């Protein structure tokens, strides 16, 4: 079995180096932070990687094995970025938010049929989630893009009070009515920028102290060109929003359409419907990662990164539905 250990200042750089040396089928065996750097151990053999992670009892090892190709940074020469961690003196609400979003997820049993799907779909537990200097949100109409933009801004404000996120919603022309995003921005003490498509295309590289969140809800036919231009900067993140309960064929088509840009997927409206196996398989088959899940109508505490435990929970719902249908 070919096993390598890589260290880098950011997890993205480490994963990019693993991709370069082992290829897109590499599997992450463990992750830990050593002397301020991220240390990732990876293997090129999936079968041996499963055996190794099953017997690895180290407290510093991440208890999941995932493909290294998903989530790798587009650029590998960018400086370290701030990460989503609470400030030194969090409020009681922030402490409860952290507990809800950072609780470690149990790994499915080695022989669990969901284990392979979890490896392909979920990020490795224990990896810090950096705050990208630019986030670009796109998806089908009614998928909750504007609400997701507000939730990301709220999460950044909670994670680091020194940062001032910018909400940006490009549009082809002048809007005479206020949308929900402007109201959410006002509640958080932020301003919503509404540049023209041309102005958005001419955007310069963002300032990490002012993370940009682009909502492409009103960009219309300009979305592909605009998204391609905006993610052409260091460590920009592209998020594809898909409502839970979307037909698997439509989910597969949406993922295939944007797979070349390697977006992370955010499943929205989990309070109305829980995703089923064909939907999740469509995302994994396109080589994409499920980076976020969102539910409810609020903007705080409604967004988190899913893990293997979520698949176990959802599968319980699927089993119950099948049992009712069989009766």
JORAHU-V601981 format. One line per field, one symbol per residue. ss: DSSP state (@ for helix, = for strand, . for the rest). A space follows every 50 residues. Layout:
ss: ???
This chain:
ss: ..======..@@@@@@@@@@@@....========..=======..@@@@@ @@@@@...........=...............=........@@@@@@@@@ @@............@@@@@@@........=...======.....@@@@@@ @@@@@@@@@......===..=........@@@@@@@@....==..=@@@@ @......@@@.====....@@@@@@@@@@@......=======....@@@ @@@@@@@@@@@..=====........@@@@@@@@@...======...... ..==...@@@@@@@@@@@@@@@@@@@.
